[in-house]
């Protein structure tokens, strides 16, 4: 259980360094995530516990909840820091880049775990973390869209074979917002409620995000706007990189003209690389997550799945940023 505290909070701590020490430390989170974690994974055996050995304790849930104040404090500490006249706009960008990786690697990853929970309070914590990255609509699209349409052309978050990450990013972000709006609209219509009204959660997220932007401006002026935009951009890009590698090229076959085959473990790429999974609350154990979406992360099975990534998440992310390498390695595994 301690591993699920140490590794995520090491990433958060590395982001704190660029705020508390110097903007030159903004590179530290990238060194840790993209270099040190892959190296540690090479030296560490893959996750291989049996289901009987898995346990979900209060400590596991506490690690998730602790991320919420840690990320909010990091965000507002950053704004306070850049409000200092000695910090330039470039400094605000550097801090945004340095804290954004914690927002994407830990903040949104934690949010992803929390929005699947049965508890309204836990889901609320997850939404708060999404709003902090200006991506609140993800809650609607992910739950009611992605988990239903995964590995089909109706899913914005499933990358097509031959689609590079940069094309995917533009398509996924735009169609993800549209999909979330349409999903929420249909839910409200089914309940005979007004689409343009206080029950529309898309408006809730938008209002909170606008307030967050105004708060950023109030605390740090235009540098605050620069900070929140770069912080959110890095968080969102990292999220979409993860979505890109999780389902790239995988397709559920059509049973007939109107239905597709049920989801199975061949429709997700799985990763049992220990350190990367400890760092992201078992995000790599993605195959079973789609089968039982509200299953707590410590209980996700660690047995070998049909689709296994050849490397851990950080390495796969770096590969995805270089399309020729990505296609050469992954296309032959589909």
Protein Blocks (a to p, Z undefined) as FASTA:
>chain_A
ZZmmmmmmmmmmmmmmmmmmomklmmmmmmmmmmmmmmmmmmpccdfbdfklpccdfklm
mmmmmmmmmmmmmmmmmmmmmmpmklcfklmmmmmmmmmmmmmmmmmmmmmmmmmpmblk
lmmmmmmmmmmnopmmmmmmmmmmmmmmgoiaklmklccehiafklmmmmmmmmmmmmmm
mmmmmmmmmnopafbbcklmklmmmmmmmmmmmmmmmmnommlmmmmmmmmmmmmmmmmm
mmmmmmgoiacddfblmbccdddfklcccdfbfklmmmnoomlmmmlmmmmmmlcfklpc
fbdcfbdcfbdfklmmmmmmmmmlmmmmmmmmZZ
